[in-house]
Each structure stands twice: as structure tokens, then as C-alpha cells.
Amino acid sequence: MDKLNTITETMDAKTNIGYALIRIFLGIALSVRGWMILSNPDFIIKMGLDREYYMWISLIGMTHLFGGILLCIGFFTRLGAFIQIPILISASFFVYEHTKLMMGGQSVELAILVLVLLCIYFVFGPGTLSLRNYLAKKSKLYF
């Protein structure tokens, strides 16, 4: 039992690793989504948008791609999260308004989960395991 308590205490002391892994995964997932949108805008049009929205679709793709990269590396994380929050708000409440909870495929639950995670990283920042923190320690500047 003491061994289990030691392992648990060790893992509790390393929650910053879990926070960083979630941030990295979220950044990669959003970047991949952005790349998918930019490389194949017809994919999004098939989801129900008209062809007249190509400009907006491209903007969404670039925002996901570059915002996801910022999240992934932990540099300007709040900016990377902030620029994506309006997209996820519109996805959660307007794009998926016709869907119901627990439907298959891309659904409102996933959009809301990503929205909540983006809000968390916007408020709390990238955490200790980030490029921003590394550069701040190295240069003794906070940015």
C-alpha cells in the first residue's frame, strides 16, 4: 500500500505533464483540422455550407492551423486559443444546432469540449512545460 501511495504522490506532483499533454494534443488536433479544411474545402461544404463561404472556410482553416501550432508548442498560447474561441462558439451553437447529443460523427459534444479546453488555456495559459516558459527562464523576461 505504501508503494501505491508513493506512486500516486509522484504522479500528483507531475500534473503539469498532463496539462501539457492535453495542450499538445489539442493543438495537433486543431492543426490537423485546419490542414484538412485548407487542403479540401469541399469536405466542409459537404457538411452543409454553401460555396459562397470559401473565404470564411479558408479563414477558419488558417485559424485552426496556426492557432493549433501556437497551442501545441506553448508559445502565444492565449492568442492561439483566443482566435479559435469564436469559431468554436459558432460551431457549437449554430453549425451543429440541428444535431442532437450523442449522435455519431462530428457532433456538438466534441465542439463544446474543444471550446471549454480553449477557454481553459486562454484563462490559465500554457503551463510550465511550454516554449514560452522556457524562453522566459532563459532570457529572464516574461512575455
NUMITI-377063 format. One record per atom (N, C-alpha, C): atom name; residue number from 0; x, y, z. Coordinates in pm, 1 decimal, decimal comma. Example, Ala and Ser with C-alpha at 12.3 -4.5 7.8 and 13.67 -1.06 7.14 Angstrom:
+----+-----+----------+----------+----------+
!  a !   k !       xx !       yy !       zz !
+----+-----+----------+----------+----------+
!  N !   0 !   1319,0 !   -569,0 !    780,0 !
! CA !   0 !   1230,0 !   -450,0 !    780,0 !
!  C !   0 !   1320,0 !   -330,0 !    780,0 !
!  N !   1 !   1285,0 !   -225,0 !    708,0 !
! CA !   1 !   1367,0 !   -106,0 !    714,0 !
!  C !   1 !   1290,0 !      3,0 !    787,0 !
+----+-----+----------+----------+----------+
***
This chain:
+----+-----+----------+----------+----------+
!  a !   k !       xx !       yy !       zz !
+----+-----+----------+----------+----------+
!  N !   0 !     81,9 !   -119,2 !      0,0 !
! CA !   0 !      0,0 !      0,0 !      0,0 !
!  C !   0 !     86,2 !    125,3 !      0,0 !
!  N !   1 !    200,5 !    119,5 !     68,6 !
! CA !   1 !    290,1 !    235,0 !     70,3 !
!  C !   1 !    346,5 !    262,0 !    -68,8 !
!  N !   2 !    371,4 !    155,6 !   -142,6 !
! CA !   2 !    422,7 !    169,8 !   -279,6 !
!  C !   2 !    321,0 !    242,3 !   -367,2 !
!  N !   3 !    192,4 !    206,1 !   -354,2 !
! CA !   3 !     86,4 !    270,8 !   -430,8 !
!  C !   3 !     74,7 !    418,2 !   -393,1 !
!  N !   4 !     83,6 !    448,1 !   -264,5 !
! CA !   4 !     78,5 !    587,6 !   -220,5 !
!  C !   4 !    196,2 !    667,4 !   -275,1 !
!  N !   5 !    313,0 !    607,2 !   -279,4 !
! CA !   5 !    431,5 !    674,7 !   -333,7 !
!  C !   5 !    413,0 !    704,6 !   -482,0 !
!  N !   6 !    362,0 !    606,5 !   -555,8 !
! CA !   6 !    338,3 !    626,1 !   -699,8 !
!  C !   6 !    233,8 !    735,8 !   -721,0 !
!  N !   7 !    126,3 !    731,3 !   -643,8 !
! CA !   7 !     20,4 !    831,3 !   -655,7 !
!  C !   7 !     72,3 !    971,2 !   -623,5 !
!  N !   8 !    150,5 !    984,6 !   -517,9 !
! CA !   8 !    206,3 !   1114,8 !   -481,4 !
!  C !   8 !    302,5 !   1165,3 !   -588,8 !
!  N !   9 !    379,4 !   1075,5 !   -647,3 !
! CA !   9 !    471,8 !   1113,8 !   -754,7 !
!  C !   9 !    394,3 !   1165,5 !   -875,3 !
!  N !  10 !    288,5 !   1095,0 !   -912,3 !
! CA !  10 !    208,5 !   1137,3 !  -1027,0 !
!  C !  10 !    133,5 !   1266,9 !   -997,6 !
!  N !  11 !     85,6 !   1284,5 !   -874,6 !
! CA !  11 !     17,3 !   1408,9 !   -837,8 !
!  C !  11 !    111,4 !   1528,9 !   -848,6 !
!  N !  12 !    238,4 !   1506,1 !   -822,8 !
! CA !  12 !    336,2 !   1614,7 !   -829,8 !
!  C !  12 !    369,4 !   1650,7 !   -974,6 !
!  N !  13 !    328,3 !   1569,1 !  -1068,7 !
! CA !  13 !    361,8 !   1592,1 !  -1208,9 !
!  C !  13 !    238,4 !   1622,5 !  -1294,0 !
!  N !  14 !    141,2 !   1692,4 !  -1237,8 !
! CA !  14 !     20,6 !   1726,1 !  -1313,8 !
!  C !  14 !     50,4 !   1821,3 !  -1428,4 !
!  N !  15 !    161,9 !   1893,9 !  -1419,5 !
! CA !  15 !    197,4 !   1983,8 !  -1529,2 !
!  C !  15 !    223,8 !   1905,9 !  -1658,3 !
!  N !  16 !    266,6 !   1781,1 !  -1646,6 !
! CA !  16 !    287,9 !   1698,3 !  -1765,3 !
!  C !  16 !    153,6 !   1667,6 !  -1831,9 !
!  N !  17 !     53,6 !   1633,6 !  -1752,5 !
! CA !  17 !    -79,6 !   1606,5 !  -1805,9 !
!  C !  17 !   -140,1 !   1729,3 !  -1871,8 !
!  N !  18 !   -124,8 !   1845,0 !  -1808,1 !
! CA !  18 !   -174,5 !   1971,3 !  -1862,8 !
!  C !  18 !   -108,0 !   1999,9 !  -1997,6 !
!  N !  19 !     22,3 !   1976,6 !  -2005,8 !
! CA !  19 !     95,8 !   1999,5 !  -2130,3 !
!  C !  19 !     54,5 !   1900,3 !  -2237,3 !
!  N !  20 !     34,4 !   1774,4 !  -2201,2 !
! CA !  20 !     -6,4 !   1674,3 !  -2299,9 !
!  C !  20 !   -143,6 !   1704,5 !  -2358,6 !
!  N !  21 !   -235,1 !   1751,7 !  -2276,4 !
! CA !  21 !   -367,0 !   1790,5 !  -2327,0 !
!  C !  21 !   -352,8 !   1908,1 !  -2423,0 !
!  N !  22 !   -270,6 !   2007,2 !  -2385,9 !
! CA !  22 !   -248,2 !   2123,9 !  -2471,7 !
!  C !  22 !   -186,9 !   2082,2 !  -2605,3 !
!  N !  23 !    -89,1 !   1994,5 !  -2601,0 !
! CA !  23 !    -22,4 !   1948,9 !  -2723,3 !
!  C !  23 !   -119,6 !   1871,5 !  -2811,7 !
!  N !  24 !   -196,2 !   1781,0 !  -2752,6 !
! CA !  24 !   -293,7 !   1704,7 !  -2831,4 !
!  C !  24 !   -398,3 !   1796,5 !  -2892,5 !
!  N !  25 !   -449,2 !   1891,1 !  -2816,1 !
! CA !  25 !   -549,0 !   1984,4 !  -2867,0 !
!  C !  25 !   -491,2 !   2066,1 !  -2982,8 !
!  N !  26 !   -367,3 !   2111,0 !  -2967,2 !
! CA !  26 !   -303,2 !   2187,2 !  -3074,0 !
!  C !  26 !   -284,2 !   2106,1 !  -3200,1 !
!  N !  27 !   -240,9 !   1981,9 !  -3185,3 !
! CA !  27 !   -222,2 !   1895,7 !  -3302,2 !
!  C !  27 !   -357,1 !   1867,7 !  -3368,9 !
!  N !  28 !   -458,6 !   1838,3 !  -3289,8 !
! CA !  28 !   -590,6 !   1807,6 !  -3346,1 !
!  C !  28 !   -647,1 !   1927,1 !  -3422,1 !
!  N !  29 !   -633,2 !   2046,9 !  -3367,4 !
! CA !  29 !   -683,2 !   2165,2 !  -3436,3 !
!  C !  29 !   -601,6 !   2196,1 !  -3561,1 !
!  N !  30 !   -471,3 !   2173,6 !  -3554,5 !
! CA !  30 !   -387,1 !   2195,0 !  -3672,4 !
!  C !  30 !   -423,5 !   2097,9 !  -3783,8 !
!  N !  31 !   -446,8 !   1973,6 !  -3748,5 !
! CA !  31 !   -487,7 !   1874,4 !  -3848,5 !
!  C !  31 !   -622,5 !   1913,0 !  -3908,6 !
!  N !  32 !   -714,3 !   1958,8 !  -3824,6 !
! CA !  32 !   -844,7 !   2003,5 !  -3874,3 !
!  C !  32 !   -827,2 !   2120,5 !  -3971,5 !
!  N !  33 !   -741,8 !   2214,9 !  -3935,0 !
! CA !  33 !   -714,2 !   2327,6 !  -4023,5 !
!  C !  33 !   -653,5 !   2284,0 !  -4155,0 !
!  N !  34 !   -559,7 !   2189,5 !  -4149,4 !
! CA !  34 !   -498,0 !   2137,9 !  -4271,3 !
!  C !  34 !   -601,8 !   2066,5 !  -4358,3 !
!  N !  35 !   -690,1 !   1990,8 !  -4296,3 !
! CA !  35 !   -795,6 !   1922,4 !  -4372,0 !
!  C !  35 !   -886,4 !   2023,4 !  -4442,1 !
!  N !  36 !   -919,5 !   2130,3 !  -4373,6 !
! CA !  36 !  -1006,2 !   2232,3 !  -4432,4 !
!  C !  36 !   -936,3 !   2301,1 !  -4548,7 !
!  N !  37 !   -809,4 !   2337,6 !  -4530,4 !
! CA !  37 !   -736,9 !   2407,6 !  -4635,6 !
!  C !  37 !   -707,4 !   2318,7 !  -4755,8 !
!  N !  38 !   -681,4 !   2192,1 !  -4731,2 !
! CA !  38 !   -647,4 !   2103,6 !  -4841,7 !
!  C !  38 !   -770,6 !   2052,0 !  -4916,0 !
!  N !  39 !   -887,5 !   2054,2 !  -4852,1 !
! CA !  39 !  -1008,0 !   2003,8 !  -4915,5 !
!  C !  39 !  -1130,0 !   2081,5 !  -4865,2 !
!  N !  40 !  -1152,1 !   2203,3 !  -4915,2 !
! CA !  40 !  -1267,3 !   2281,2 !  -4867,4 !
!  C !  40 !  -1401,6 !   2218,4 !  -4904,5 !
!  N !  41 !  -1403,1 !   2131,4 !  -5005,3 !
! CA !  41 !  -1528,6 !   2063,6 !  -5040,1 !
!  C !  41 !  -1577,8 !   1975,2 !  -4926,0 !
!  N !  42 !  -1485,1 !   1927,9 !  -4842,0 !
! CA !  42 !  -1520,9 !   1847,3 !  -4724,9 !
!  C !  42 !  -1613,9 !   1926,1 !  -4632,8 !
!  N !  43 !  -1582,3 !   2052,3 !  -4612,2 !
! CA !  43 !  -1665,0 !   2136,8 !  -4525,9 !
!  C !  43 !  -1795,6 !   2172,9 !  -4595,7 !
!  N !  44 !  -1789,3 !   2194,4 !  -4725,6 !
! CA !  44 !  -1910,8 !   2227,5 !  -4799,7 !
!  C !  44 !  -2009,5 !   2111,3 !  -4792,8 !
!  N !  45 !  -1957,1 !   1989,4 !  -4794,2 !
! CA !  45 !  -2044,0 !   1872,4 !  -4782,6 !
!  C !  45 !  -2112,2 !   1866,4 !  -4645,8 !
!  N !  46 !  -2053,0 !   1934,7 !  -4547,0 !
! CA !  46 !  -2113,4 !   1935,2 !  -4413,3 !
!  C !  46 !  -2232,0 !   2030,8 !  -4406,1 !
!  N !  47 !  -2258,3 !   2104,3 !  -4514,8 !
! CA !  47 !  -2379,3 !   2185,9 !  -4515,3 !
!  C !  47 !  -2358,7 !   2332,1 !  -4547,1 !
!  N !  48 !  -2238,9 !   2377,1 !  -4573,6 !
! CA !  48 !  -2217,9 !   2517,7 !  -4606,0 !
!  C !  48 !  -2220,3 !   2538,4 !  -4757,1 !
!  N !  49 !  -2258,0 !   2656,1 !  -4799,2 !
! CA !  49 !  -2263,3 !   2688,9 !  -4941,3 !
!  C !  49 !  -2125,2 !   2724,9 !  -4993,5 !
!  N !  50 !  -2111,5 !   2720,1 !  -5126,4 !
! CA !  50 !  -1983,9 !   2753,0 !  -5191,0 !
!  C !  50 !  -1945,7 !   2898,8 !  -5173,4 !
!  N !  51 !  -2040,9 !   2984,9 !  -5146,8 !
! CA !  51 !  -2011,2 !   3126,8 !  -5131,2 !
!  C !  51 !  -1929,5 !   3155,6 !  -5005,2 !
!  N !  52 !  -1913,8 !   3057,8 !  -4920,9 !
! CA !  52 !  -1840,6 !   3076,1 !  -4796,7 !
!  C !  52 !  -1695,6 !   3030,0 !  -4805,2 !
!  N !  53 !  -1639,0 !   3016,6 !  -4925,0 !
! CA !  53 !  -1500,0 !   2972,4 !  -4941,1 !
!  C !  53 !  -1402,7 !   3059,4 !  -4861,9 !
!  N !  54 !  -1423,4 !   3191,6 !  -4864,9 !
! CA !  54 !  -1332,3 !   3281,0 !  -4793,3 !
!  C !  54 !  -1336,0 !   3252,1 !  -4643,0 !
!  N !  55 !  -1456,8 !   3235,0 !  -4589,7 !
! CA !  55 !  -1469,2 !   3208,2 !  -4446,6 !
!  C !  55 !  -1411,1 !   3071,9 !  -4411,4 !
!  N !  56 !  -1433,2 !   2977,3 !  -4499,5 !
! CA !  56 !  -1380,1 !   2842,8 !  -4476,2 !
!  C !  56 !  -1227,4 !   2846,4 !  -4473,9 !
!  N !  57 !  -1168,5 !   2922,4 !  -4566,5 !
! CA !  57 !  -1022,4 !   2936,1 !  -4568,5 !
!  C !  57 !   -971,7 !   3004,2 !  -4443,0 !
!  N !  58 !  -1043,5 !   3106,3 !  -4397,3 !
! CA !  58 !  -1004,5 !   3176,2 !  -4274,2 !
!  C !  58 !  -1012,2 !   3083,4 !  -4153,9 !
!  N !  59 !  -1115,9 !   3002,2 !  -4147,7 !
! CA !  59 !  -1129,4 !   2905,5 !  -4038,8 !
!  C !  59 !  -1015,5 !   2804,6 !  -4043,7 !
!  N !  60 !   -983,8 !   2756,7 !  -4163,3 !
! CA !  60 !   -873,7 !   2660,8 !  -4177,9 !
!  C !  60 !   -740,8 !   2719,4 !  -4133,1 !
!  N !  61 !   -710,7 !   2843,4 !  -4175,4 !
! CA !  61 !   -584,4 !   2906,7 !  -4133,9 !
!  C !  61 !   -581,5 !   2931,3 !  -3983,7 !
!  N !  62 !   -695,2 !   2970,8 !  -3927,9 !
! CA !  62 !   -702,2 !   2994,7 !  -3783,7 !
!  C !  62 !   -676,6 !   2866,4 !  -3706,2 !
!  N !  63 !   -739,7 !   2757,7 !  -3747,3 !
! CA !  63 !   -716,3 !   2629,1 !  -3680,1 !
!  C !  63 !   -571,0 !   2584,1 !  -3696,4 !
!  N !  64 !   -516,2 !   2600,6 !  -3815,7 !
! CA !  64 !   -379,7 !   2556,0 !  -3841,6 !
!  C !  64 !   -279,3 !   2633,2 !  -3756,5 !
!  N !  65 !   -281,1 !   2764,9 !  -3765,5 !
! CA !  65 !   -181,4 !   2844,4 !  -3693,8 !
!  C !  65 !   -210,4 !   2854,8 !  -3544,0 !
!  N !  66 !   -338,2 !   2863,7 !  -3507,7 !
! CA !  66 !   -372,2 !   2863,2 !  -3365,5 !
!  C !  66 !   -337,6 !   2731,3 !  -3299,7 !
!  N !  67 !   -358,1 !   2621,6 !  -3372,4 !
! CA !  67 !   -322,0 !   2489,6 !  -3320,5 !
!  C !  67 !   -172,2 !   2474,5 !  -3302,0 !
!  N !  68 !    -95,5 !   2528,2 !  -3395,4 !
! CA !  68 !     50,9 !   2522,8 !  -3381,2 !
!  C !  68 !     94,9 !   2602,2 !  -3258,7 !
!  N !  69 !     37,2 !   2720,5 !  -3238,5 !
! CA !  69 !     71,3 !   2800,3 !  -3120,6 !
!  C !  69 !     37,2 !   2725,8 !  -2992,1 !
!  N !  70 !    -78,1 !   2661,4 !  -2989,8 !
! CA !  70 !   -115,3 !   2581,9 !  -2872,5 !
!  C !  70 !    -18,5 !   2466,3 !  -2850,9 !
!  N !  71 !     13,3 !   2397,7 !  -2956,9 !
! CA !  71 !     97,8 !   2279,2 !  -2947,2 !
!  C !  71 !    234,6 !   2311,6 !  -2887,8 !
!  N !  72 !    297,9 !   2417,4 !  -2935,0 !
! CA !  72 !    431,6 !   2449,9 !  -2885,8 !
!  C !  72 !    428,9 !   2532,3 !  -2757,4 !
!  N !  73 !    312,7 !   2585,0 !  -2722,0 !
! CA !  73 !    303,1 !   2661,5 !  -2598,2 !
!  C !  73 !    363,7 !   2800,2 !  -2609,5 !
!  N !  74 !    349,9 !   2862,0 !  -2724,6 !
! CA !  74 !    403,0 !   2996,1 !  -2747,6 !
!  C !  74 !    288,0 !   3082,4 !  -2797,1 !
!  N !  75 !    261,3 !   3192,6 !  -2730,0 !
! CA !  75 !    141,8 !   3273,3 !  -2756,1 !
!  C !  75 !     17,8 !   3184,6 !  -2748,7 !
!  N !  76 !     13,0 !   3103,2 !  -2646,2 !
! CA !  76 !    -95,3 !   3007,0 !  -2627,9 !
!  C !  76 !   -228,9 !   3076,8 !  -2610,6 !
!  N !  77 !   -230,4 !   3183,8 !  -2532,8 !
! CA !  77 !   -356,5 !   3255,2 !  -2511,7 !
!  C !  77 !   -409,5 !   3313,5 !  -2642,7 !
!  N !  78 !   -320,9 !   3364,9 !  -2725,3 !
! CA !  78 !   -362,3 !   3416,1 !  -2855,5 !
!  C !  78 !   -414,6 !   3302,3 !  -2942,8 !
!  N !  79 !   -343,3 !   3190,1 !  -2944,8 !
! CA !  79 !   -386,0 !   3074,7 !  -3022,9 !
!  C !  79 !   -522,6 !   3024,1 !  -2980,7 !
!  N !  80 !   -550,0 !   3028,1 !  -2850,9 !
! CA !  80 !   -681,2 !   2985,6 !  -2802,0 !
!  C !  80 !   -786,9 !   3091,9 !  -2831,8 !
!  N !  81 !   -752,1 !   3217,5 !  -2810,8 !
! CA !  81 !   -848,5 !   3326,9 !  -2826,5 !
!  C !  81 !   -902,1 !   3336,9 !  -2969,6 !
!  N !  82 !   -814,3 !   3322,2 !  -3067,8 !
! CA !  82 !   -860,6 !   3337,8 !  -3206,0 !
!  C !  82 !   -949,5 !   3222,7 !  -3250,3 !
!  N !  83 !   -945,6 !   3112,4 !  -3178,1 !
! CA !  83 !  -1028,6 !   2997,9 !  -3215,2 !
!  C !  83 !  -1160,0 !   2990,9 !  -3138,1 !
!  N !  84 !  -1169,9 !   3062,7 !  -3029,0 !
! CA !  84 !  -1292,1 !   3058,5 !  -2947,5 !
!  C !  84 !  -1415,8 !   3101,8 !  -3025,9 !
!  N !  85 !  -1412,2 !   3212,5 !  -3102,9 !
! CA !  85 !  -1534,3 !   3247,5 !  -3179,3 !
!  C !  85 !  -1575,9 !   3139,9 !  -3280,0 !
!  N !  86 !  -1479,2 !   3073,1 !  -3339,7 !
! CA !  86 !  -1510,8 !   2966,6 !  -3434,7 !
!  C !  86 !  -1581,9 !   2852,2 !  -3364,0 !
!  N !  87 !  -1531,5 !   2814,6 !  -3246,7 !
! CA !  87 !  -1593,5 !   2704,1 !  -3173,5 !
!  C !  87 !  -1727,5 !   2742,7 !  -3113,5 !
!  N !  88 !  -1744,9 !   2869,9 !  -3078,0 !
! CA !  88 !  -1877,0 !   2914,7 !  -3031,1 !
!  C !  88 !  -1977,7 !   2901,1 !  -3144,3 !
!  N !  89 !  -1940,0 !   2948,4 !  -3262,3 !
! CA !  89 !  -2033,5 !   2937,2 !  -3375,2 !
!  C !  89 !  -2056,8 !   2791,9 !  -3413,1 !
!  N !  90 !  -1952,8 !   2708,3 !  -3406,5 !
! CA !  90 !  -1972,1 !   2566,5 !  -3436,7 !
!  C !  90 !  -2064,6 !   2501,2 !  -3335,2 !
!  N !  91 !  -2046,3 !   2534,4 !  -3209,0 !
! CA !  91 !  -2126,0 !   2471,3 !  -3102,9 !
!  C !  91 !  -2272,6 !   2510,5 !  -3107,8 !
!  N !  92 !  -2298,1 !   2637,0 !  -3135,7 !
! CA !  92 !  -2434,8 !   2685,5 !  -3121,2 !
!  C !  92 !  -2507,6 !   2712,6 !  -3253,0 !
!  N !  93 !  -2434,1 !   2716,7 !  -3365,4 !
! CA !  93 !  -2500,5 !   2745,4 !  -3491,6 !
!  C !  93 !  -2482,1 !   2633,9 !  -3594,6 !
!  N !  94 !  -2360,1 !   2588,4 !  -3615,2 !
! CA !  94 !  -2334,8 !   2486,8 !  -3716,7 !
!  C !  94 !  -2398,0 !   2354,4 !  -3676,4 !
!  N !  95 !  -2383,2 !   2316,8 !  -3549,9 !
! CA !  95 !  -2435,4 !   2188,6 !  -3503,9 !
!  C !  95 !  -2569,5 !   2201,6 !  -3433,0 !
!  N !  96 !  -2640,8 !   2312,5 !  -3457,3 !
! CA !  96 !  -2767,8 !   2331,0 !  -3387,7 !
!  C !  96 !  -2872,8 !   2227,3 !  -3427,8 !
!  N !  97 !  -2859,6 !   2171,2 !  -3546,6 !
! CA !  97 !  -2956,3 !   2070,9 !  -3592,1 !
!  C !  97 !  -2924,4 !   1930,7 !  -3539,8 !
!  N !  98 !  -2807,1 !   1915,0 !  -3478,5 !
! CA !  98 !  -2771,8 !   1782,4 !  -3427,4 !
!  C !  98 !  -2819,1 !   1767,8 !  -3283,3 !
!  N !  99 !  -2828,8 !   1645,6 !  -3242,4 !
! CA !  99 !  -2867,6 !   1615,3 !  -3105,0 !
!  C !  99 !  -2747,3 !   1557,1 !  -3033,5 !
!  N ! 100 !  -2754,4 !   1550,5 !  -2903,5 !
! CA ! 100 !  -2645,6 !   1492,4 !  -2825,9 !
!  C ! 100 !  -2630,0 !   1344,8 !  -2858,8 !
!  N ! 101 !  -2507,4 !   1298,9 !  -2852,2 !
! CA ! 101 !  -2471,0 !   1158,7 !  -2871,6 !
!  C ! 101 !  -2500,1 !   1105,6 !  -3011,9 !
!  N ! 102 !  -2498,4 !   1192,3 !  -3111,5 !
! CA ! 102 !  -2510,7 !   1145,4 !  -3249,7 !
!  C ! 102 !  -2372,2 !   1103,6 !  -3297,2 !
!  N ! 103 !  -2366,4 !   1018,1 !  -3395,4 !
! CA ! 103 !  -2238,3 !    973,1 !  -3447,3 !
!  C ! 103 !  -2168,1 !   1082,4 !  -3526,0 !
!  N ! 104 !  -2038,4 !   1064,8 !  -3546,2 !
! CA ! 104 !  -1959,6 !   1159,0 !  -3625,4 !
!  C ! 104 !  -1926,9 !   1285,2 !  -3547,6 !
!  N ! 105 !  -1892,1 !   1388,9 !  -3622,8 !
! CA ! 105 !  -1860,7 !   1518,7 !  -3562,1 !
!  C ! 105 !  -1987,1 !   1572,1 !  -3497,5 !
!  N ! 106 !  -1985,4 !   1597,2 !  -3370,0 !
! CA ! 106 !  -2107,7 !   1635,7 !  -3301,6 !
!  C ! 106 !  -2085,2 !   1755,1 !  -3210,8 !
!  N ! 107 !  -2194,6 !   1799,9 !  -3155,2 !
! CA ! 107 !  -2192,8 !   1918,3 !  -3071,2 !
!  C ! 107 !  -2111,0 !   1895,3 !  -2943,7 !
!  N ! 108 !  -2108,2 !   1771,5 !  -2892,5 !
! CA ! 108 !  -2031,3 !   1746,0 !  -2768,9 !
!  C ! 108 !  -1882,8 !   1772,3 !  -2789,9 !
!  N ! 109 !  -1831,6 !   1729,5 !  -2904,1 !
! CA ! 109 !  -1690,1 !   1749,6 !  -2933,0 !
!  C ! 109 !  -1658,7 !   1898,6 !  -2949,3 !
!  N ! 110 !  -1744,8 !   1970,6 !  -3018,5 !
! CA ! 110 !  -1723,6 !   2113,9 !  -3036,8 !
!  C ! 110 !  -1725,1 !   2186,6 !  -2902,3 !
!  N ! 111 !  -1816,1 !   2149,4 !  -2815,0 !
! CA ! 111 !  -1823,8 !   2213,9 !  -2682,8 !
!  C ! 111 !  -1703,0 !   2175,5 !  -2597,8 !
!  N ! 112 !  -1658,4 !   2050,8 !  -2606,6 !
! CA ! 112 !  -1538,6 !   2008,9 !  -2532,7 !
!  C ! 112 !  -1416,9 !   2089,8 !  -2576,1 !
!  N ! 113 !  -1398,0 !   2105,0 !  -2706,6 !
! CA ! 113 !  -1284,8 !   2183,1 !  -2756,8 !
!  C ! 113 !  -1299,3 !   2328,8 !  -2714,9 !
!  N ! 114 !  -1420,4 !   2382,2 !  -2718,2 !
! CA ! 114 !  -1444,9 !   2519,5 !  -2673,5 !
!  C ! 114 !  -1405,5 !   2537,5 !  -2527,2 !
!  N ! 115 !  -1445,9 !   2445,4 !  -2442,5 !
! CA ! 115 !  -1411,8 !   2453,6 !  -2299,8 !
!  C ! 115 !  -1259,7 !   2446,3 !  -2280,1 !
!  N ! 116 !  -1193,6 !   2355,2 !  -2350,7 !
! CA ! 116 !  -1048,1 !   2344,5 !  -2338,6 !
!  C ! 116 !   -979,0 !   2471,6 !  -2385,7 !
!  N ! 117 !  -1026,4 !   2529,9 !  -2495,0 !
! CA ! 117 !   -967,8 !   2655,7 !  -2542,2 !
!  C ! 117 !   -986,2 !   2766,7 !  -2439,4 !
!  N ! 118 !  -1102,1 !   2771,4 !  -2376,2 !
! CA ! 118 !  -1125,8 !   2872,3 !  -2271,7 !
!  C ! 118 !  -1031,3 !   2851,7 !  -2153,3 !
!  N ! 119 !  -1007,4 !   2727,7 !  -2116,4 !
! CA ! 119 !   -914,9 !   2698,2 !  -2006,7 !
!  C ! 119 !   -775,0 !   2746,4 !  -2040,6 !
!  N ! 120 !   -727,2 !   2717,4 !  -2161,8 !
! CA ! 120 !   -592,7 !   2760,6 !  -2199,3 !
!  C ! 120 !   -585,1 !   2910,7 !  -2220,8 !
!  N ! 121 !   -695,0 !   2973,4 !  -2259,6 !
! CA ! 121 !   -696,2 !   3119,6 !  -2270,2 !
!  C ! 121 !   -683,7 !   3184,0 !  -2132,5 !
!  N ! 122 !   -752,3 !   3130,3 !  -2034,5 !
! CA ! 122 !   -750,3 !   3187,8 !  -1899,5 !
!  C ! 122 !   -621,6 !   3153,8 !  -1824,6 !
!  N ! 123 !   -580,8 !   3028,1 !  -1827,4 !
! CA ! 123 !   -469,5 !   2983,2 !  -1743,8 !
!  C ! 123 !   -334,5 !   2978,7 !  -1813,9 !
!  N ! 124 !   -331,3 !   2992,9 !  -1944,1 !
! CA ! 124 !   -204,0 !   2993,9 !  -2015,9 !
!  C ! 124 !   -152,0 !   2854,6 !  -2044,1 !
!  N ! 125 !    -28,9 !   2847,3 !  -2095,5 !
! CA ! 125 !     24,3 !   2719,7 !  -2144,9 !
!  C ! 125 !     76,1 !   2624,9 !  -2037,0 !
!  N ! 126 !    102,2 !   2673,9 !  -1919,5 !
! CA ! 126 !    159,4 !   2589,1 !  -1815,8 !
!  C ! 126 !    310,8 !   2596,3 !  -1814,2 !
!  N ! 127 !    371,0 !   2516,2 !  -1727,4 !
! CA ! 127 !    515,8 !   2524,7 !  -1709,2 !
!  C ! 127 !    594,7 !   2456,3 !  -1819,2 !
!  N ! 128 !    537,4 !   2356,0 !  -1883,8 !
! CA ! 128 !    607,5 !   2286,0 !  -1991,4 !
!  C ! 128 !    566,1 !   2345,7 !  -2126,4 !
!  N ! 129 !    624,6 !   2460,4 !  -2158,5 !
! CA ! 129 !    590,1 !   2529,9 !  -2281,7 !
!  C ! 129 !    711,7 !   2606,2 !  -2332,8 !
!  N ! 130 !    706,9 !   2639,5 !  -2459,2 !
! CA ! 130 !    814,6 !   2718,4 !  -2518,2 !
!  C ! 130 !    821,1 !   2856,5 !  -2454,7 !
!  N ! 131 !    707,5 !   2914,3 !  -2424,7 !
! CA ! 131 !    703,9 !   3045,5 !  -2360,0 !
!  C ! 131 !    776,2 !   3043,1 !  -2226,1 !
!  N ! 132 !    747,7 !   2943,7 !  -2146,1 !
! CA ! 132 !    810,8 !   2933,3 !  -2015,1 !
!  C ! 132 !    961,2 !   2909,5 !  -2028,8 !
!  N ! 133 !    999,6 !   2827,4 !  -2123,8 !
! CA ! 133 !   1141,7 !   2800,2 !  -2147,4 !
!  C ! 133 !   1214,8 !   2927,7 !  -2187,8 !
!  N ! 134 !   1157,5 !   3002,7 !  -2281,8 !
! CA ! 134 !   1222,2 !   3127,0 !  -2325,9 !
!  C ! 134 !   1222,7 !   3232,7 !  -2215,9 !
!  N ! 135 !   1118,1 !   3236,6 !  -2134,8 !
! CA ! 135 !   1112,6 !   3332,5 !  -2025,5 !
!  C ! 135 !   1221,3 !   3304,0 !  -1922,4 !
!  N ! 136 !   1245,6 !   3178,1 !  -1891,7 !
! CA ! 136 !   1350,9 !   3142,5 !  -1797,1 !
!  C ! 136 !   1487,8 !   3171,9 !  -1855,3 !
!  N ! 137 !   1503,4 !   3146,0 !  -1984,3 !
! CA ! 137 !   1632,6 !   3163,8 !  -2049,1 !
!  C ! 137 !   1670,1 !   3311,2 !  -2061,5 !
!  N ! 138 !   1573,5 !   3396,3 !  -2093,1 !
! CA ! 138 !   1603,0 !   3537,4 !  -2113,1 !
!  C ! 138 !   1567,3 !   3624,9 !  -1993,7 !
!  N ! 139 !   1511,1 !   3565,7 !  -1890,7 !
! CA ! 139 !   1468,9 !   3635,0 !  -1769,6 !
!  C ! 139 !   1363,2 !   3741,0 !  -1798,8 !
!  N ! 140 !   1290,6 !   3723,9 !  -1907,9 !
! CA ! 140 !   1181,8 !   3813,0 !  -1943,5 !
!  C ! 140 !   1051,1 !   3736,3 !  -1938,3 !
!  N ! 141 !    944,4 !   3806,8 !  -1911,7 !
! CA ! 141 !    813,2 !   3744,8 !  -1912,8 !
!  C ! 141 !    732,8 !   3805,6 !  -2026,8 !
!  N ! 142 !    685,9 !   3718,9 !  -2116,2 !
! CA ! 142 !    602,7 !   3766,2 !  -2226,8 !
!  C ! 142 !    488,6 !   3671,8 !  -2250,9 !
+----+-----+----------+----------+----------+
***
